[in-house]
Amino acid sequence: MTKKKQKPFRAAILRGLGVVLPPLLTIALFIWAWSMVNNYILQPVDWLAKSVLIASIADISEEQTRTADTAINQGQGPYIPHLVYQTVAGDPDKTVDLSSATADQIYDRYVTMVYLKPWLVAVVFMVLFIIILYFIGELLAAKFGRFAFSQIEKVVNRIPVIRNVYSSVKQVTDFIVGDHDMEFNQVVAVQYPSAGIWSIGFVTGSSMKGVRDHVGEEMISVLMPTSPMPATGFTVTVPKSNTVELDLTIDQAIQFVVSCGVVVPFNQLCEDASQEQQQVAVRNSVDAMLGHLEGESAETTVEESESNENE
């Protein structure tokens, strides 16, 4: 009796995890990425900018001058401008204790409050980062830039351990953001990695002439994606007669691979499919239909607005 009562409870917990985990993991991934950027990029840049600004504007004197007219450390000096002192004194966070702070500490807080506000640093950094990426991309488009980058990669590829990590990361990033013309035009089932085991693959094109001539029949190249990360995989050359063309879109095939076979398109469901698979298939089918209708509606709206402008 106890076991029967636990099954619905366990199923409810798993359903809850299925709903909660994806957004939580997505948020956690963004928090981790932001933490890495903040700790290793923003903070060093902030420190460098702050040091340069302090060195440029600091007006600190052991004796009272026309500009450095306010003494710190209970009026015993050194002297700094009254505006700097008053600005830090009005800090609502009271980060600096003016009774014991040094002139450098006061200026450090002053620069942060006036010039390097956190939100401003983030915005400026993003703008500069995009500009830097643009110029790097333009540089790599030139012959000299490609040559210099290839020489750097040669050095990296000679370093043990690092070369293995770098090559793997580069393959993934090149696949995701690379400017390539590779298109998948057909989803097929291939007996891979051995006879009797069928795997989903994407046809990338015709195979090489040497292979076709040796086998004596039409050969095709197929990308066999890996689960649950289809950004990587293996390229195999197989006879076209040994493949099974599937009535699947590229998106549906990717969903199947990413879900490790859990998400099956509605038109490919078998009679003995589980109830959960049927529910997921119906939901995905409805979502795809709604997305298609929204896309058509948006295109119609754009066409109508363009025709009105022409009139």
ZIHUTA-V515387 format. One record per residue. N is the residue number from 1. PHI is phi as a letter, one per 20 degrees, with the letter a starting at -180 (* if undefined). PSI is psi in radians with two decimals (none if undefined). Layout:
((N & PHI & PSI) (N & PHI & PSI))
This chain:
((1 & * & -0.69) (2 & f & -0.76) (3 & f & -0.68) (4 & f & -0.59) (5 & f & -0.49) (6 & f & -0.46) (7 & f & -0.86) (8 & f & -0.67) (9 & f & -0.80) (10 & f & -0.71) (11 & f & -0.69) (12 & f & -0.71) (13 & f & -0.77) (14 & f & -0.70) (15 & f & -0.71) (16 & f & -0.74) (17 & f & -0.68) (18 & f & -0.55) (19 & e & -0.71) (20 & e & -0.68) (21 & f & -0.82) (22 & g & -0.89) (23 & f & -0.63) (24 & f & -0.77) (25 & f & -0.64) (26 & f & -0.80) (27 & f & -0.76) (28 & f & -0.66) (29 & f & -0.75) (30 & f & -0.68) (31 & f & -0.75) (32 & f & -0.76) (33 & f & -0.75) (34 & f & -0.71) (35 & f & -0.74) (36 & f & -0.80) (37 & f & -0.74) (38 & f & -0.79) (39 & f & -0.66) (40 & d & -0.15) (41 & c & -1.02) (42 & f & -0.83) (43 & f & -0.79) (44 & f & -0.70) (45 & f & -0.72) (46 & f & -0.77) (47 & f & -0.75) (48 & f & -0.81) (49 & f & -0.70) (50 & f & -0.73) (51 & f & -0.73) (52 & f & -0.75) (53 & f & -0.76) (54 & f & -0.77) (55 & f & -0.49) (56 & e & -0.67) (57 & d & -0.17) (58 & f & 2.26) (59 & c & 1.54) (60 & d & 2.27) (61 & c & 2.51) (62 & f & -0.34) (63 & c & 2.70) (64 & f & 2.29) (65 & c & -3.09) (66 & f & -0.61) (67 & e & -0.76) (68 & e & 1.47) (69 & d & 0.05) (70 & d & 2.14) (71 & e & 2.52) (72 & d & -3.06) (73 & l & 1.00) (74 & l & 0.69) (75 & m & 0.17) (76 & e & -0.03) (77 & n & 3.00) (78 & f & -3.12) (79 & d & 2.48) (80 & c & 2.88) (81 & f & 2.53) (82 & f & -0.65) (83 & f & -0.74) (84 & f & -0.79) (85 & f & -0.80) (86 & f & -0.63) (87 & f & -0.82) (88 & f & -0.60) (89 & f & -0.52) (90 & e & 0.16) (91 & f & 2.06) (92 & f & -0.44) (93 & e & -0.25) (94 & l & 0.85) (95 & f & -0.58) (96 & d & 2.29) (97 & e & 1.81) (98 & f & -0.36) (99 & f & -0.35) (100 & c & -0.02) (101 & f & 2.61) (102 & e & 2.95) (103 & f & -0.67) (104 & f & -0.69) (105 & f & -0.68) (106 & f & -0.76) (107 & f & -0.62) (108 & g & -0.80) (109 & f & -0.63) (110 & f & -0.80) (111 & f & -0.69) (112 & f & -0.74) (113 & f & -0.64) (114 & e & -0.78) (115 & d & -0.58) (116 & d & 1.01) (117 & f & 2.44) (118 & g & -0.79) (119 & f & -0.61) (120 & f & -0.69) (121 & f & -0.75) (122 & f & -0.76) (123 & f & -0.83) (124 & f & -0.71) (125 & f & -0.77) (126 & f & -0.72) (127 & f & -0.82) (128 & f & -0.66) (129 & f & -0.74) (130 & f & -0.72) (131 & f & -0.75) (132 & f & -0.75) (133 & f & -0.68) (134 & f & -0.82) (135 & f & -0.60) (136 & f & -0.74) (137 & f & -0.71) (138 & f & -0.65) (139 & f & -0.74) (140 & f & -0.35) (141 & f & -0.36) (142 & e & 2.75) (143 & f & -0.76) (144 & f & -0.73) (145 & f & -0.76) (146 & f & -0.71) (147 & f & -0.80) (148 & f & -0.74) (149 & f & -0.67) (150 & f & -0.63) (151 & f & -0.68) (152 & f & -0.73) (153 & f & -0.63) (154 & f & -0.70) (155 & f & -0.79) (156 & f & -0.69) (157 & f & -0.11) (158 & e & -0.16) (159 & e & 2.12) (160 & g & 2.65) (161 & m & -0.98) (162 & f & -0.68) (163 & f & -0.59) (164 & f & -0.77) (165 & f & -0.78) (166 & f & -0.77) (167 & f & -0.68) (168 & f & -0.80) (169 & f & -0.69) (170 & f & -0.67) (171 & f & -0.76) (172 & f & -0.82) (173 & f & -0.66) (174 & f & -0.64) (175 & f & -0.67) (176 & f & -0.87) (177 & d & 0.00) (178 & f & 2.55) (179 & e & 1.48) (180 & c & 2.82) (181 & d & 0.15) (182 & f & 2.23) (183 & c & 2.46) (184 & e & 2.14) (185 & d & -0.09) (186 & b & 2.45) (187 & d & 2.27) (188 & c & 2.82) (189 & d & 2.31) (190 & c & 2.50) (191 & f & 1.65) (192 & b & 2.40) (193 & e & -0.01) (194 & b & 2.93) (195 & f & 2.40) (196 & n & -0.21) (197 & d & 2.01) (198 & e & 2.32) (199 & c & 2.69) (200 & e & 2.38) (201 & b & 2.88) (202 & d & 2.20) (203 & f & 2.14) (204 & d & -0.23) (205 & q & -3.02) (206 & f & 2.65) (207 & e & -3.07) (208 & f & 2.61) (209 & f & -0.66) (210 & f & -0.70) (211 & f & -0.76) (212 & f & -0.75) (213 & f & -0.63) (214 & f & -0.73) (215 & f & -0.60) (216 & n & 0.31) (217 & b & 2.97) (218 & f & 2.27) (219 & d & 2.55) (220 & c & 2.67) (221 & e & 2.32) (222 & c & 2.26) (223 & e & 2.12) (224 & d & 1.75) (225 & f & 2.70) (226 & d & 2.57) (227 & e & 2.51) (228 & e & 0.32) (229 & d & 1.55) (230 & f & -0.02) (231 & f & -0.30) (232 & c & 2.86) (233 & r & -2.78) (234 & c & 2.52) (235 & d & 2.18) (236 & c & 2.65) (237 & d & 2.08) (238 & c & 2.71) (239 & f & 2.38) (240 & f & -0.53) (241 & f & -0.31) (242 & e & 0.15) (243 & d & 2.76) (244 & d & 2.02) (245 & f & 2.30) (246 & d & 2.49) (247 & e & 1.26) (248 & c & 2.55) (249 & e & 2.90) (250 & f & -0.72) (251 & f & -0.73) (252 & f & -0.69) (253 & f & -0.71) (254 & f & -0.71) (255 & f & -0.70) (256 & f & -0.74) (257 & f & -0.80) (258 & f & -0.67) (259 & e & 0.07) (260 & l & 0.63) (261 & n & 0.04) (262 & f & -0.76) (263 & e & 1.85) (264 & d & 2.26) (265 & g & 2.63) (266 & g & -0.69) (267 & f & -0.09) (268 & d & 0.14) (269 & f & 2.42) (270 & e & 2.88) (271 & f & -0.54) (272 & e & 0.31) (273 & f & 2.56) (274 & f & 2.82) (275 & f & -0.65) (276 & f & -0.73) (277 & f & -0.69) (278 & f & -0.73) (279 & f & -0.77) (280 & f & -0.73) (281 & f & -0.76) (282 & f & -0.77) (283 & f & -0.77) (284 & f & -0.65) (285 & f & -0.74) (286 & f & -0.76) (287 & f & -0.73) (288 & f & -0.70) (289 & f & -0.75) (290 & f & -0.70) (291 & f & -0.68) (292 & f & -0.73) (293 & f & -0.70) (294 & f & -0.68) (295 & f & -0.76) (296 & f & -0.69) (297 & f & -0.72) (298 & f & -0.73) (299 & f & -0.71) (300 & f & -0.73) (301 & f & -0.74) (302 & f & -0.76) (303 & f & -0.72) (304 & f & -0.72) (305 & f & -0.67) (306 & f & -0.69) (307 & f & -0.64) (308 & f & -0.67) (309 & f & -0.69) (310 & f & -0.61) (311 & f & none))
